[in-house]
Amino acid sequence: MKFSFPQMLGGALVITLWLIWVGNLIGNALVHVDEIEVAAVTAEPKDAAKAPAKATPAPAEMAVLLASANAEKGGKQFNKCKACHTTKKGGKNGVGPNLWDVVGRTKASGPGFRFSDALKSKGGAWTYDDLDRFLAKPKDFAPGTKMSFAGLKKPADRANVVIFLRSLSDTPTPLP
């Protein structure tokens, strides 16, 4: 039996499409991809300067949120941060600094990491309120920071992450 060129071409096309489809099914079964919850880079609207900034919770509210926060949930939310930050005691820096013992540490300090001038200019130590404001929107807390993370919108999520960061210490900073 002889096949003509159009028949061979059509058969090759059908087999190729079938192989792609089967490969996609197998790939999807083997690898689960989580949907991105926070964009790495966001575009600000042109009239963003006119829009009022969203307020972070008042210190008293943050104290209440911290009291009910969960370090385990914060650790799960911190998984977004692991692409840039490490958390082991004495660990190496990544794209961002190692965050072991960050609560109460002087801002823009940490061995071997080059911090932005924007963060260096903030001065003082990382308080719970400062961490909350930074995690809400890093670019608002320290305009010019190198951190490209868009921020965590929900105060409870930020409180969970802050409590997780607090747990990364031999002697955690007392809660407010």
Z-matrix of the N, CA and C atoms (Angstrom, degrees):
N
C 1 1.429
C 2 1.521 1 108.29
N 3 1.291 2 117.19 1 127.39
C 4 1.448 3 123.56 2 179.85
C 5 1.521 4 109.46 3 -104.20
N 6 1.371 5 114.57 4 137.72
C 7 1.458 6 119.93 5 176.62
C 8 1.514 7 108.83 6 -106.38
N 9 1.308 8 114.97 7 142.36
C 10 1.460 9 119.11 8 178.04
C 11 1.533 10 109.05 9 -82.40
N 12 1.313 11 115.96 10 164.22
C 13 1.465 12 121.15 11 -179.72
C 14 1.522 13 112.18 12 -56.40
N 15 1.333 14 121.21 13 -47.26
C 16 1.472 15 120.33 14 179.05
C 17 1.533 16 112.65 15 -60.82
N 18 1.339 17 116.69 16 -34.45
C 19 1.457 18 119.05 17 178.08
C 20 1.530 19 111.03 18 -68.44
N 21 1.338 20 116.87 19 -41.73
C 22 1.468 21 120.85 20 179.03
C 23 1.528 22 110.04 21 -65.71
N 24 1.335 23 116.94 22 -41.36
C 25 1.446 24 121.07 23 179.10
C 26 1.529 25 110.38 24 -63.91
N 27 1.292 26 118.04 25 -44.07
C 28 1.462 27 122.47 26 178.29
C 29 1.519 28 110.98 27 -63.75
N 30 1.320 29 117.34 28 -42.75
C 31 1.464 30 120.86 29 178.14
C 32 1.523 31 111.29 30 -63.48
N 33 1.336 32 116.71 31 -42.26
C 34 1.465 33 120.37 32 179.02
C 35 1.531 34 110.23 33 -63.21
N 36 1.319 35 116.82 34 -39.51
C 37 1.452 36 121.25 35 178.97
C 38 1.532 37 110.82 36 -64.54
N 39 1.300 38 117.96 37 -44.64
C 40 1.462 39 122.18 38 179.40
C 41 1.530 40 110.48 39 -63.00
N 42 1.324 41 117.40 40 -44.41
C 43 1.467 42 121.28 41 179.77
C 44 1.526 43 109.95 42 -64.78
N 45 1.330 44 118.23 43 -42.18
C 46 1.463 45 121.81 44 179.30
C 47 1.524 46 110.78 45 -61.97
N 48 1.320 47 117.37 46 -47.21
C 49 1.463 48 120.81 47 179.14
C 50 1.521 49 111.01 48 -62.70
N 51 1.316 50 117.61 49 -39.26
C 52 1.451 51 121.81 50 178.79
C 53 1.536 52 110.08 51 -64.82
N 54 1.330 53 118.27 52 -42.21
C 55 1.467 54 121.63 53 178.94
C 56 1.536 55 111.13 54 -64.26
N 57 1.317 56 116.91 55 -40.14
C 58 1.466 57 120.54 56 177.61
C 59 1.525 58 110.28 57 -63.73
N 60 1.311 59 116.95 58 -43.73
C 61 1.458 60 121.99 59 -179.53
C 62 1.531 61 110.73 60 -63.13
N 63 1.327 62 117.61 61 -46.63
C 64 1.463 63 121.91 62 179.66
C 65 1.530 64 110.01 63 -65.11
N 66 1.329 65 117.10 64 -42.39
C 67 1.468 66 120.70 65 177.84
C 68 1.522 67 111.61 66 -60.48
N 69 1.318 68 116.55 67 -39.68
C 70 1.462 69 121.19 68 177.70
C 71 1.526 70 110.92 69 -64.97
N 72 1.325 71 117.24 70 -43.40
C 73 1.467 72 120.54 71 178.30
C 74 1.519 73 111.23 72 -61.22
N 75 1.319 74 117.01 73 -45.26
C 76 1.466 75 121.08 74 -179.70
C 77 1.529 76 110.20 75 -65.89
N 78 1.324 77 116.81 76 -44.40
C 79 1.461 78 120.39 77 179.01
C 80 1.515 79 112.45 78 -60.44
N 81 1.322 80 117.63 79 -42.97
C 82 1.464 81 121.52 80 178.74
C 83 1.518 82 112.14 81 -66.22
N 84 1.330 83 116.32 82 -31.89
C 85 1.461 84 120.17 83 178.24
C 86 1.527 85 111.15 84 -72.56
N 87 1.320 86 118.19 85 -32.16
C 88 1.462 87 122.18 86 -176.58
C 89 1.517 88 113.36 87 -87.20
N 90 1.318 89 117.99 88 -31.14
C 91 1.467 90 121.52 89 -174.36
C 92 1.520 91 109.28 90 -123.82
N 93 1.353 92 115.08 91 125.18
C 94 1.461 93 119.85 92 176.40
C 95 1.522 94 108.02 93 -103.80
N 96 1.317 95 117.88 94 124.88
C 97 1.457 96 122.64 95 -179.77
C 98 1.516 97 108.74 96 -106.83
N 99 1.353 98 116.38 97 122.05
C 100 1.461 99 120.74 98 176.40
C 101 1.517 100 108.69 99 -77.27
N 102 1.309 101 115.75 100 143.40
C 103 1.451 102 120.76 101 177.07
C 104 1.517 103 109.36 102 -70.57
N 105 1.307 104 117.53 103 143.87
C 106 1.457 105 122.29 104 178.47
C 107 1.520 106 108.24 105 -72.55
N 108 1.351 107 115.65 106 126.83
C 109 1.453 108 119.78 107 -179.67
C 110 1.517 109 112.31 108 -92.35
N 111 1.328 110 116.63 109 -30.55
C 112 1.458 111 121.17 110 -177.14
C 113 1.514 112 108.19 111 -130.18
N 114 1.307 113 116.50 112 128.58
C 115 1.457 114 120.39 113 178.68
C 116 1.522 115 110.02 114 -68.88
N 117 1.327 116 116.40 115 139.67
C 118 1.467 117 120.44 116 178.33
C 119 1.520 118 110.26 117 -68.88
N 120 1.311 119 116.45 118 -34.27
C 121 1.460 120 121.62 119 179.12
C 122 1.514 121 107.51 120 -132.06
N 123 1.304 122 115.88 121 133.54
C 124 1.459 123 119.20 122 178.00
C 125 1.513 124 109.13 123 -122.14
N 126 1.295 125 114.85 124 149.32
C 127 1.468 126 120.55 125 177.28
C 128 1.515 127 107.59 126 -98.70
N 129 1.307 128 116.11 127 129.65
C 130 1.456 129 121.31 128 178.29
C 131 1.527 130 109.02 129 -86.71
N 132 1.320 131 117.94 130 139.74
C 133 1.455 132 119.41 131 175.22
C 134 1.526 133 110.06 132 -63.56
N 135 1.329 134 116.11 133 153.91
C 136 1.455 135 120.76 134 -177.45
C 137 1.519 136 112.50 135 -59.42
N 138 1.320 137 117.22 136 -32.92
C 139 1.454 138 119.97 137 -178.44
C 140 1.527 139 111.43 138 -99.03
N 141 1.345 140 116.68 139 28.43
C 142 1.461 141 120.60 140 -179.31
C 143 1.524 142 111.49 141 -63.78
N 144 1.324 143 116.89 142 -30.21
C 145 1.462 144 119.76 143 -179.49
C 146 1.532 145 110.56 144 -64.85
N 147 1.319 146 117.15 145 -28.83
C 148 1.460 147 120.96 146 -179.01
C 149 1.523 148 111.85 147 -78.78
N 150 1.336 149 116.56 148 -27.42
C 151 1.453 150 120.45 149 -176.63
C 152 1.523 151 109.80 150 -74.91
N 153 1.325 152 118.05 151 137.46
C 154 1.464 153 119.81 152 179.43
C 155 1.534 154 109.63 153 -69.43
N 156 1.317 155 115.85 154 141.11
C 157 1.458 156 120.72 155 178.99
C 158 1.525 157 109.18 156 -71.05
N 159 1.336 158 115.48 157 145.05
C 160 1.457 159 119.62 158 177.06
C 161 1.518 160 108.37 159 -71.01
N 162 1.291 161 115.61 160 134.43
C 163 1.458 162 120.16 161 -177.28
C 164 1.519 163 110.71 162 -79.43
N 165 1.314 164 115.60 163 142.26
C 166 1.459 165 120.12 164 171.95
C 167 1.522 166 106.37 165 -86.98
N 168 1.322 167 117.28 166 160.86
C 169 1.465 168 118.59 167 -177.83
C 170 1.523 169 111.48 168 -60.39
N 171 1.311 170 115.60 169 149.30
C 172 1.459 171 120.70 170 175.08
C 173 1.524 172 107.66 171 -64.39
N 174 1.349 173 117.78 172 155.11
C 175 1.458 174 120.42 173 -178.90
C 176 1.522 175 113.68 174 -50.97
N 177 1.339 176 117.56 175 -39.70
C 178 1.462 177 119.94 176 179.79
C 179 1.524 178 110.45 177 -63.56
N 180 1.334 179 116.19 178 -40.71
C 181 1.458 180 119.72 179 178.22
C 182 1.530 181 110.62 180 -65.07
N 183 1.347 182 117.45 181 -39.85
C 184 1.457 183 120.71 182 -179.69
C 185 1.524 184 109.95 183 -64.70
N 186 1.331 185 117.69 184 -37.56
C 187 1.462 186 120.49 185 178.09
C 188 1.525 187 110.51 186 -60.84
N 189 1.333 188 116.61 187 -40.52
C 190 1.464 189 121.11 188 178.11
C 191 1.527 190 109.89 189 -65.79
N 192 1.334 191 116.36 190 -44.25
C 193 1.467 192 119.61 191 179.27
C 194 1.529 193 111.20 192 -63.57
N 195 1.315 194 117.44 193 -39.71
C 196 1.466 195 120.81 194 179.09
C 197 1.527 196 111.20 195 -64.51
N 198 1.333 197 116.70 196 -36.81
C 199 1.461 198 120.81 197 -179.38
C 200 1.527 199 111.61 198 -63.97
N 201 1.321 200 116.93 199 -29.88
C 202 1.463 201 119.88 200 -179.18
C 203 1.535 202 112.31 201 -105.85
N 204 1.323 203 116.71 202 6.46
C 205 1.467 204 120.55 203 -177.97
C 206 1.527 205 110.96 204 -72.92
N 207 1.334 206 114.76 205 159.13
C 208 1.456 207 121.78 206 -176.08
C 209 1.523 208 109.38 207 -124.60
N 210 1.331 209 116.67 208 117.05
C 211 1.469 210 121.43 209 -178.13
C 212 1.526 211 111.54 210 -63.81
N 213 1.327 212 117.93 211 -33.85
C 214 1.469 213 120.33 212 179.81
C 215 1.532 214 110.37 213 -65.41
N 216 1.337 215 116.04 214 -44.35
C 217 1.474 216 119.53 215 176.03
C 218 1.521 217 110.19 216 -63.41
N 219 1.328 218 116.38 217 -40.37
C 220 1.457 219 120.78 218 177.94
C 221 1.521 220 111.65 219 -61.39
N 222 1.331 221 116.83 220 -37.88
C 223 1.461 222 120.79 221 177.27
C 224 1.520 223 111.78 222 -63.80
N 225 1.328 224 115.95 223 -37.43
C 226 1.474 225 119.48 224 177.58
C 227 1.524 226 109.88 225 -68.54
N 228 1.335 227 116.86 226 -40.85
C 229 1.461 228 119.89 227 178.58
C 230 1.527 229 110.41 228 -69.08
N 231 1.324 230 116.78 229 -29.57
C 232 1.461 231 121.42 230 179.31
C 233 1.524 232 111.63 231 -68.64
N 234 1.325 233 118.11 232 -16.29
C 235 1.476 234 120.31 233 178.46
C 236 1.523 235 111.39 234 -54.42
N 237 1.330 236 117.66 235 -29.35
C 238 1.467 237 121.41 236 176.93
C 239 1.525 238 110.73 237 -64.12
N 240 1.318 239 115.83 238 -28.07
C 241 1.469 240 121.96 239 -174.20
C 242 1.527 241 112.73 240 -86.87
N 243 1.337 242 116.28 241 -17.04
C 244 1.469 243 120.53 242 -174.07
C 245 1.524 244 113.50 243 -65.71
N 246 1.309 245 117.59 244 -16.57
C 247 1.466 246 119.45 245 177.62
C 248 1.530 247 110.06 246 -65.27
N 249 1.330 248 116.92 247 -27.17
C 250 1.467 249 120.90 248 -176.58
C 251 1.524 250 114.11 249 -117.83
N 252 1.329 251 118.50 250 -27.41
C 253 1.462 252 122.07 251 -172.99
C 254 1.522 253 112.03 252 -116.41
N 255 1.338 254 115.71 253 144.19
C 256 1.459 255 122.13 254 171.64
C 257 1.520 256 107.82 255 -107.62
N 258 1.347 257 116.41 256 163.46
C 259 1.465 258 119.51 257 -175.03
C 260 1.519 259 113.56 258 -132.49
N 261 1.304 260 119.07 259 -0.17
C 262 1.466 261 120.80 260 -177.22
C 263 1.525 262 110.91 261 -75.91
N 264 1.325 263 115.84 262 144.24
C 265 1.463 264 121.47 263 177.18
C 266 1.531 265 108.38 264 -59.66
N 267 1.326 266 116.37 265 124.38
C 268 1.465 267 120.91 266 -179.04
C 269 1.516 268 113.31 267 73.46
N 270 1.337 269 117.13 268 9.70
C 271 1.459 270 121.29 269 -178.24
C 272 1.521 271 112.22 270 -70.26
N 273 1.318 272 113.47 271 162.00
C 274 1.459 273 120.04 272 178.75
C 275 1.520 274 110.21 273 -73.93
N 276 1.309 275 115.23 274 157.53
C 277 1.458 276 120.77 275 172.88
C 278 1.514 277 108.61 276 -76.45
N 279 1.311 278 115.88 277 154.01
C 280 1.452 279 121.19 278 172.04
C 281 1.523 280 107.30 279 -106.75
N 282 1.320 281 116.11 280 -142.68
C 283 1.459 282 120.33 281 172.59
C 284 1.529 283 108.19 282 -61.43
N 285 1.335 284 115.46 283 -34.91
C 286 1.458 285 122.23 284 173.95
C 287 1.521 286 108.77 285 -109.66
N 288 1.334 287 117.34 286 173.72
C 289 1.466 288 120.09 287 -177.22
C 290 1.527 289 112.68 288 -73.12
N 291 1.327 290 114.87 289 158.50
C 292 1.460 291 121.38 290 172.01
C 293 1.529 292 107.02 291 -66.68
N 294 1.324 293 117.50 292 135.72
C 295 1.461 294 121.13 293 -173.60
C 296 1.522 295 114.23 294 -104.73
N 297 1.338 296 118.01 295 14.74
C 298 1.458 297 120.05 296 175.64
C 299 1.528 298 108.57 297 -61.66
N 300 1.309 299 117.41 298 130.23
C 301 1.461 300 124.44 299 176.20
C 302 1.536 301 112.52 300 59.32
N 303 1.343 302 116.83 301 37.54
C 304 1.468 303 120.62 302 -177.80
C 305 1.529 304 112.43 303 -76.45
N 306 1.335 305 118.00 304 -31.69
C 307 1.470 306 119.93 305 -178.96
C 308 1.520 307 108.33 306 -69.57
N 309 1.323 308 116.13 307 120.00
C 310 1.453 309 121.82 308 -178.31
C 311 1.527 310 113.71 309 92.65
N 312 1.335 311 116.81 310 -9.69
C 313 1.463 312 120.66 311 179.15
C 314 1.531 313 109.14 312 -78.12
N 315 1.316 314 116.60 313 151.87
C 316 1.464 315 121.20 314 177.16
C 317 1.523 316 109.16 315 -61.26
N 318 1.318 317 116.38 316 134.31
C 319 1.473 318 120.62 317 178.57
C 320 1.520 319 109.86 318 -58.79
N 321 1.308 320 116.34 319 147.01
C 322 1.468 321 123.74 320 177.90
C 323 1.525 322 111.21 321 57.97
N 324 1.329 323 115.50 322 36.20
C 325 1.461 324 119.30 323 175.34
C 326 1.521 325 107.85 324 -125.25
N 327 1.261 326 115.26 325 152.49
C 328 1.455 327 122.17 326 -179.95
C 329 1.514 328 107.21 327 151.97
N 330 1.313 329 117.50 328 130.68
C 331 1.469 330 120.24 329 -174.62
C 332 1.519 331 113.17 330 -60.85
N 333 1.317 332 115.10 331 131.19
C 334 1.458 333 121.28 332 171.19
C 335 1.516 334 116.86 333 77.45
N 336 1.321 335 118.64 334 10.14
C 337 1.464 336 119.42 335 179.54
C 338 1.521 337 109.47 336 -116.23
N 339 1.333 338 115.08 337 136.82
C 340 1.470 339 120.89 338 178.44
C 341 1.522 340 108.91 339 -94.60
N 342 1.310 341 116.16 340 104.82
C 343 1.460 342 122.11 341 -178.93
C 344 1.524 343 110.10 342 -83.69
N 345 1.324 344 115.43 343 154.89
C 346 1.468 345 120.92 344 178.60
C 347 1.526 346 109.64 345 -70.27
N 348 1.325 347 115.25 346 154.01
C 349 1.460 348 120.34 347 176.04
C 350 1.531 349 110.67 348 -61.47
N 351 1.337 350 116.11 349 -32.37
C 352 1.471 351 120.25 350 -179.96
C 353 1.523 352 110.51 351 -60.53
N 354 1.319 353 117.74 352 -42.11
C 355 1.459 354 120.91 353 -179.73
C 356 1.528 355 110.78 354 -77.03
N 357 1.331 356 116.76 355 -36.25
C 358 1.474 357 119.92 356 177.67
C 359 1.523 358 110.54 357 -60.74
N 360 1.325 359 117.32 358 -35.51
C 361 1.464 360 120.89 359 -176.74
C 362 1.528 361 112.74 360 -71.60
N 363 1.314 362 118.77 361 -14.67
C 364 1.467 363 121.47 362 -178.39
C 365 1.526 364 111.52 363 -69.99
N 366 1.327 365 117.52 364 -36.13
C 367 1.459 366 121.21 365 177.85
C 368 1.520 367 113.43 366 63.17
N 369 1.321 368 115.85 367 168.26
C 370 1.459 369 121.56 368 178.06
C 371 1.516 370 112.33 369 78.10
N 372 1.315 371 114.53 370 -175.44
C 373 1.465 372 121.49 371 -179.18
C 374 1.525 373 110.23 372 -99.40
N 375 1.322 374 115.42 373 159.82
C 376 1.463 375 121.23 374 176.98
C 377 1.528 376 108.70 375 -73.60
N 378 1.318 377 116.35 376 107.20
C 379 1.462 378 121.55 377 175.03
C 380 1.522 379 108.09 378 -91.05
N 381 1.319 380 115.87 379 169.42
C 382 1.461 381 119.46 380 177.29
C 383 1.529 382 110.51 381 -61.40
N 384 1.325 383 116.55 382 -40.93
C 385 1.468 384 120.13 383 -179.45
C 386 1.528 385 111.14 384 -67.36
N 387 1.330 386 116.88 385 -40.94
C 388 1.469 387 119.50 386 178.34
C 389 1.528 388 110.90 387 -63.43
N 390 1.331 389 117.01 388 -43.02
C 391 1.469 390 119.86 389 178.16
C 392 1.526 391 110.55 390 -62.08
N 393 1.317 392 116.45 391 -40.96
C 394 1.462 393 120.41 392 178.01
C 395 1.526 394 111.07 393 -60.49
N 396 1.327 395 116.47 394 -47.57
C 397 1.469 396 119.89 395 -179.46
C 398 1.527 397 111.24 396 -66.12
N 399 1.325 398 116.94 397 -38.23
C 400 1.462 399 120.58 398 179.02
C 401 1.525 400 110.85 399 -65.75
N 402 1.332 401 116.38 400 -44.56
C 403 1.469 402 119.82 401 -179.85
C 404 1.524 403 112.25 402 -69.31
N 405 1.330 404 117.72 403 -25.49
C 406 1.463 405 120.67 404 177.94
C 407 1.525 406 110.04 405 -64.79
N 408 1.321 407 116.59 406 -45.93
C 409 1.459 408 121.09 407 178.40
C 410 1.523 409 108.27 408 -165.92
N 411 1.340 410 116.64 409 94.78
C 412 1.469 411 120.57 410 -175.58
C 413 1.523 412 113.90 411 -52.91
N 414 1.323 413 117.86 412 -39.77
C 415 1.473 414 121.18 413 -177.19
C 416 1.530 415 111.77 414 -67.48
N 417 1.340 416 118.42 415 -26.22
C 418 1.460 417 120.95 416 176.60
C 419 1.535 418 110.67 417 -79.55
N 420 1.340 419 116.24 418 -38.05
C 421 1.459 420 120.14 419 -179.37
C 422 1.525 421 111.17 420 -67.89
N 423 1.345 422 116.05 421 -43.80
C 424 1.465 423 120.91 422 -178.34
C 425 1.530 424 108.39 423 -135.12
N 426 1.353 425 117.45 424 81.32
C 427 1.463 426 119.55 425 179.91
C 428 1.530 427 110.71 426 -55.07
N 429 1.328 428 115.29 427 125.86
C 430 1.458 429 120.88 428 -177.74
C 431 1.515 430 112.93 429 101.50
N 432 1.344 431 117.54 430 -0.26
C 433 1.458 432 120.06 431 178.18
C 434 1.524 433 110.50 432 -62.72
N 435 1.323 434 116.19 433 151.76
C 436 1.464 435 120.75 434 179.26
C 437 1.527 436 111.56 435 -80.64
N 438 1.322 437 117.45 436 -12.29
C 439 1.466 438 121.02 437 -177.48
C 440 1.526 439 109.46 438 -71.63
N 441 1.334 440 115.57 439 123.38
C 442 1.469 441 120.22 440 -175.37
C 443 1.524 442 113.13 441 -96.10
N 444 1.319 443 118.50 442 0.05
C 445 1.461 444 122.45 443 -179.11
C 446 1.525 445 109.55 444 -62.73
N 447 1.325 446 117.18 445 134.25
C 448 1.465 447 121.65 446 -176.56
C 449 1.526 448 112.74 447 -71.82
N 450 1.320 449 117.18 448 -28.13
C 451 1.463 450 120.81 449 179.17
C 452 1.516 451 112.57 450 116.06
N 453 1.321 452 115.16 451 167.62
C 454 1.465 453 122.50 452 176.93
C 455 1.522 454 107.71 453 -106.06
N 456 1.315 455 117.17 454 121.86
C 457 1.464 456 121.51 455 -174.45
C 458 1.525 457 112.80 456 -74.96
N 459 1.334 458 117.12 457 -39.43
C 460 1.464 459 120.01 458 -173.08
C 461 1.532 460 111.21 459 -83.49
N 462 1.339 461 116.54 460 125.49
C 463 1.468 462 119.90 461 178.36
C 464 1.537 463 112.92 462 -56.54
N 465 1.323 464 117.76 463 -37.04
C 466 1.469 465 120.13 464 179.85
C 467 1.532 466 110.98 465 -65.02
N 468 1.327 467 117.17 466 -37.72
C 469 1.469 468 120.48 467 177.35
C 470 1.529 469 110.19 468 -64.56
N 471 1.329 470 116.10 469 -42.86
C 472 1.470 471 119.68 470 178.59
C 473 1.524 472 110.56 471 -63.12
N 474 1.328 473 116.83 472 -42.16
C 475 1.465 474 120.40 473 179.29
C 476 1.529 475 110.38 474 -61.51
N 477 1.327 476 117.05 475 -41.03
C 478 1.467 477 120.48 476 177.90
C 479 1.527 478 110.88 477 -61.95
N 480 1.318 479 117.28 478 -43.14
C 481 1.466 480 120.64 479 -179.86
C 482 1.523 481 110.16 480 -67.10
N 483 1.330 482 117.65 481 -40.89
C 484 1.465 483 120.73 482 179.29
C 485 1.532 484 110.12 483 -63.25
N 486 1.322 485 117.49 484 -42.18
C 487 1.473 486 120.51 485 178.03
C 488 1.532 487 109.86 486 -65.12
N 489 1.331 488 117.52 487 -37.51
C 490 1.461 489 120.23 488 174.95
C 491 1.526 490 110.28 489 -62.07
N 492 1.344 491 117.38 490 -46.22
C 493 1.462 492 120.91 491 178.71
C 494 1.528 493 110.62 492 -61.51
N 495 1.327 494 117.25 493 -37.46
C 496 1.466 495 121.79 494 177.64
C 497 1.524 496 110.46 495 -60.82
N 498 1.335 497 116.63 496 -35.72
C 499 1.471 498 120.24 497 -178.11
C 500 1.531 499 112.17 498 -70.00
N 501 1.335 500 117.49 499 -13.72
C 502 1.457 501 121.61 500 -179.31
C 503 1.528 502 109.72 501 -86.95
N 504 1.302 503 115.90 502 64.64
C 505 1.458 504 120.99 503 -177.10
C 506 1.519 505 109.15 504 -162.30
N 507 1.332 506 115.59 505 149.49
C 508 1.465 507 119.34 506 173.38
C 509 1.523 508 110.14 507 -73.52
N 510 1.324 509 116.68 508 -31.26
C 511 1.469 510 122.52 509 178.14
C 512 1.524 511 108.57 510 -133.42
N 513 1.343 512 117.69 511 86.64
C 514 1.472 513 120.68 512 -177.51
C 515 1.526 514 112.69 513 -58.03
N 516 1.335 515 114.20 514 142.87
C 517 1.463 516 121.52 515 177.80
C 518 1.525 517 109.24 516 -64.31
N 519 1.341 518 117.64 517 133.82
C 520 1.473 519 119.63 518 179.60
C 521 1.535 520 111.64 519 -57.59
N 522 1.310 521 115.65 520 145.63
C 523 1.469 522 120.73 521 177.57
C 524 1.527 523 109.62 522 -71.61
N 525 1.339 524 116.68 523 152.00
C 526 1.474 525 119.45 524 179.02
C 527 1.531 526 111.54 525 -67.41
